Amino acid sequence: MASSQTVSNPDVNSSHSRESKRKKRRKIGDAGEIEPQTSLDQSRWRTDTEQQIYSSKLLQALRHVRRSNDNPSPVNAGRAVRETADRVLAVTAKGRSRWSRAILTGRLSLRLSQINKKHKKAKLNSGNIKSKKPAAKKRLPALQRKVRVLGRLVPGCQKLPFTNLLEETNDYISALQMQIKAMTFLTGLLSAGGAGSVAAHPDRLG
């Protein structure tokens, strides 16, 4: 009798169905490939305040690099400026995006990959390995190839789903545009009046 009442009770049946739907959603969320969207605001990179913050941090970082390297070669100096500008850009992003976190942890990953390559080369040289024909790779569709190339261009985004990759790309491009604008302004300001003019007029960084 009690079982027949349970079956005929619509409230109990609806609660059971809602619970089963929730469980299904949880399973789909756990097994799904798409990561939760992170709300990246690309418009903030276009503000004068963000450019001023980035410019002042970049100037301080470049001064530190210059003090630590007295007589660097032009190649090393250019590389140091580029790495410093990217690192300061990632710090300004405050780790909200995947590309900024990848830049901040990139130096450690690069060092580890270099160590791994050395170990692999040592193993290859020590052992007698027969040369094998490389297996023929399947040619991906044009769209997938372009998505893969785009994932390599944006730091830390090689294995992202397409929707997340587009969002990270938009944010990264906006940040780079701000970086170019700030560095162009700093270059003109420093060449015109030297570092003293920037210190005397910090409000002009924006």
NORFEN-V477840 format. One record per residue. N is the residue number from 1. RES is the residue in one small letter. BURIAL is 1 if it has 24 or more other ideal C-beta (glycine too) atoms within 12 Angstrom, else 0. Layout:
n: (N & N)
res: (RES & RES)
burial: (BURIAL & BURIAL)
//
This chain:
n: (1 & 2 & 3 & 4 & 5 & 6 & 7 & 8 & 9 & 10 & 11 & 12 & 13 & 14 & 15 & 16 & 17 & 18 & 19 & 20 & 21 & 22 & 23 & 24 & 25 & 26 & 27 & 28 & 29 & 30 & 31 & 32 & 33 & 34 & 35 & 36 & 37 & 38 & 39 & 40 & 41 & 42 & 43 & 44 & 45 & 46 & 47 & 48 & 49 & 50 & 51 & 52 & 53 & 54 & 55 & 56 & 57 & 58 & 59 & 60 & 61 & 62 & 63 & 64 & 65 & 66 & 67 & 68 & 69 & 70 & 71 & 72 & 73 & 74 & 75 & 76 & 77 & 78 & 79 & 80 & 81 & 82 & 83 & 84 & 85 & 86 & 87 & 88 & 89 & 90 & 91 & 92 & 93 & 94 & 95 & 96 & 97 & 98 & 99 & 100 & 101 & 102 & 103 & 104 & 105 & 106 & 107 & 108 & 109 & 110 & 111 & 112 & 113 & 114 & 115 & 116 & 117 & 118 & 119 & 120 & 121 & 122 & 123 & 124 & 125 & 126 & 127 & 128 & 129 & 130 & 131 & 132 & 133 & 134 & 135 & 136 & 137 & 138 & 139 & 140 & 141 & 142 & 143 & 144 & 145 & 146 & 147 & 148 & 149 & 150 & 151 & 152 & 153 & 154 & 155 & 156 & 157 & 158 & 159 & 160 & 161 & 162 & 163 & 164 & 165 & 166 & 167 & 168 & 169 & 170 & 171 & 172 & 173 & 174 & 175 & 176 & 177 & 178 & 179 & 180 & 181 & 182 & 183 & 184 & 185 & 186 & 187 & 188 & 189 & 190 & 191 & 192 & 193 & 194 & 195 & 196 & 197 & 198 & 199 & 200 & 201 & 202 & 203 & 204 & 205 & 206)
res: (m & a & s & s & q & t & v & s & n & p & d & v & n & s & s & h & s & r & e & s & k & r & k & k & r & r & k & i & g & d & a & g & e & i & e & p & q & t & s & l & d & q & s & r & w & r & t & d & t & e & q & q & i & y & s & s & k & l & l & q & a & l & r & h & v & r & r & s & n & d & n & p & s & p & v & n & a & g & r & a & v & r & e & t & a & d & r & v & l & a & v & t & a & k & g & r & s & r & w & s & r & a & i & l & t & g & r & l & s & l & r & l & s & q & i & n & k & k & h & k & k & a & k & l & n & s & g & n & i & k & s & k & k & p & a & a & k & k & r & l & p & a & l & q & r & k & v & r & v & l & g & r & l & v & p & g & c & q & k & l & p & f & t & n & l & l & e & e & t & n & d & y & i & s & a & l & q & m & q & i & k & a & m & t & f & l & t & g & l & l & s & a & g & g & a & g & s & v & a & a & h & p & d & r & l & g)
burial: (0 & 0 & 0 & 0 & 0 & 0 & 0 & 0 & 0 & 0 & 0 & 0 & 0 & 0 & 0 & 0 & 0 & 0 & 0 & 0 & 0 & 0 & 0 & 0 & 0 & 0 & 0 & 0 & 0 & 0 & 0 & 0 & 0 & 0 & 0 & 0 & 0 & 0 & 0 & 1 & 0 & 1 & 0 & 0 & 1 & 0 & 0 & 0 & 0 & 1 & 1 & 1 & 1 & 1 & 1 & 1 & 1 & 1 & 1 & 0 & 1 & 1 & 0 & 0 & 1 & 0 & 0 & 0 & 0 & 0 & 0 & 0 & 0 & 0 & 0 & 0 & 0 & 0 & 0 & 0 & 1 & 0 & 0 & 1 & 1 & 1 & 1 & 1 & 1 & 1 & 1 & 1 & 1 & 0 & 0 & 1 & 1 & 1 & 1 & 1 & 0 & 1 & 1 & 1 & 0 & 0 & 0 & 0 & 0 & 0 & 0 & 0 & 0 & 0 & 0 & 0 & 0 & 0 & 0 & 0 & 0 & 0 & 0 & 0 & 0 & 0 & 0 & 0 & 0 & 0 & 0 & 0 & 0 & 0 & 0 & 0 & 0 & 0 & 0 & 0 & 0 & 0 & 0 & 0 & 0 & 0 & 1 & 0 & 0 & 1 & 1 & 0 & 0 & 1 & 1 & 1 & 1 & 0 & 0 & 1 & 0 & 0 & 0 & 1 & 1 & 0 & 1 & 1 & 1 & 1 & 1 & 1 & 0 & 1 & 1 & 1 & 0 & 1 & 1 & 0 & 1 & 1 & 1 & 0 & 1 & 1 & 0 & 0 & 1 & 1 & 0 & 0 & 0 & 0 & 0 & 0 & 0 & 1 & 0 & 0 & 0 & 0 & 0 & 0 & 1 & 0)
//
